[in-house]
Amino acid sequence: MNNMKKPRNKKAIIITGIVMLIGILLVLAGFFGGTVLGLFNSSFDADNINPEDIGKTFRTDILVYYETNIDNESKALQVMGRLDGEGSELLLDFSELSDKEINLYYSKSLQHVTIEGTLRAMSDEEFQEIAGQLADSYDYIYYNKKSEGEWQNVTLDMFHQRLVETVRPYCINVTSITSFNWIPFIPAGIIIFLLSLVVEICFVFRLKKKIVLPVVYGLMIIVPSVMFFGHIRTILSVKKVSDGLYTIKNIECTDTKDLLASDSGSVSELMSWIFDNHLYGIDLGINDDSFRIGCASFAALSPDNDHLFGRNFDYPETDTLLVYSHPEGAYESIGVADIGIFRVGQTYPISPDSPLGRFVMVVTPYFVVDGMNEKGVGAGILELVVDETHQDNGKPDLLIYAAIRGILDTCASVDEALAFLESYDIHSGLGVDYHLFITDRSGRYVVVEWIENQMVVTEHPCCTNSIITLGEFYNKGNPDGRLATIETELGSDRIVTEQEAMDILHKVNGNGLSATEWSCVYNLDDLTVNICLDCDYSTTYTFSLSDFS
């Protein structure tokens, strides 16, 4: 009997090893292909622009990294150097491009594109406009530093000067944008490498491929599916209702108790907890402007004695996500989130229809800004342009942005919501404060504010963006005529139909600026919500808890 083992197929081992190397090279190409080719496709040095360069046409490869606070889609302040923000920033003017080409640029955040255009000097008016927008967007940093006892020798003018130190007074009139998408090389390379690795192991150890390959390939499918089960189901649940409106069924972010126990007292701490627990440590960053919420809320009764909760969400331009959530041991709820917080949306770098956009939406349940639960509790968060709240009473810390999630998941009445809030030291951030409007199907309604380290509760049927609490701080924030309009429209009995409630939101939308991103009328008795988007009150979308459960 011949007991000699079958010799190894050296030729097959070498070929499979080469295929493995190809897989590795494809992954590297996905990550660095644009960077490498960019070294050979650059005729422009933003750090060394000479007057004689004005009027010249340049073709150069750039990594798309732009200042998101420039309020002009036809122009972008692009970082031409390092991603730490220390490189020179140059204005790109897209006025000669089609909408498709402009969208190509904004859709390639942190990816490479090739631009061609003519260099010109930036006008004084353009430069001052850019400087003003940067100042408006980042002044909160200055005031935060001052309040923390830092930057005592730095004046506001000095800070503004720092903001524009890297901005070069030049502009490229872009005539073309082209891009090669390197991203698909990454998963392709990983798949090729893993498959060839399995084959290589079979050849090296003389294993029977008919047995080994199905087992290994099955494990390659089963293990990730089990590990990322919640993510996958949540991503697959995303539905596009219309342009700018999506729904999602939350299956991943179900650990509200852990979130509340994370003792997060700052935006960075909250984000770190979310990224570490749900995005494997990937820091997506945030769009600070998405926390700037100029809104209106009120409680009313329908002629059928249903309890209504009306809500406008104003500023900034964003897409809307309706979030259904029903974690084990928590109440069923629906709420609305601004997906622009992570720069996802039609006007943001990440398309909500892309795989990356759907992946990012997984963590949005923690950022609902209004909603209701199965017990008929409705709540919304509204901005106050006053000093930040940072309570220090020896209780666990809770960032106010996470309060809505906690109320929807754990509270069956206004009283329970107040007890919930009272058990934490509440913190805001980003240079402003917020108050909460809470109501329930018993007919109770309150405005909760934090004044001089204390939580203050006022029973008032509506609020906008100024302090409701009577006394020294009354009407501080951003007072205007919207509050009086709501009070007048509601009347003393506050009886309105759902359509009339939406009409009230229409009258106070955007503080006259037509900047309301969504208007909602929640029915706390039949657990439905009517939504109108972008001040289009001719089209109403209706959802119910029963649609998702």
Buried (B, 14 or more C-beta within 10 A) or exposed (E): EEEEEEEEBEEBBEBBBEBBEBBBBBBBBBEEBBEEBBEEEBEBBBEEBEEEEEEBEBBBBBBBBBBBBBEBBEBBBBBBBEEEEEBBBBBBBBEEBEEEBBBBBBBBBEBBBBBBBBBBBBEEEBBEBBBEBBBEBBBBBBBBBBEEEEBEEEEEEEBBEEBBEBBBBBBBBBBEBEBEEBBEBBEBBBEBBBBBBBBBBBBBEEBEEEEBBEEBEEEBEEEEEEEBEBBBBBBEBBEEBEEBBBBBBBBBBBBBBEBBEBBBBBBEBBBBBBBEBBBEEEEBEBBBBBBBBBBBBBBBBBEEEBBBBBBBBBBBBBBBBBBBBBBEEBBBBBBBBBBBBBBBBBBBBBBBEEEBBBBBBBBBBBBBBBBBBBBBBBBBBBBBBBEBBBBEEEEEBBBBBBBBBBBBBBBBBBBBBBEBBEEBBBBBBBBBBBBBBBBBBEBBBBBBBBBEEEBBBBEBBBBBBBBBBEEEBEEBBBBBEBBEBBBEBBEEEBBBBBEBBBBBBBEBBBBEEEBBBBBBBBBBBBBBBBBBBBBEBEEBBEBEBEEBE
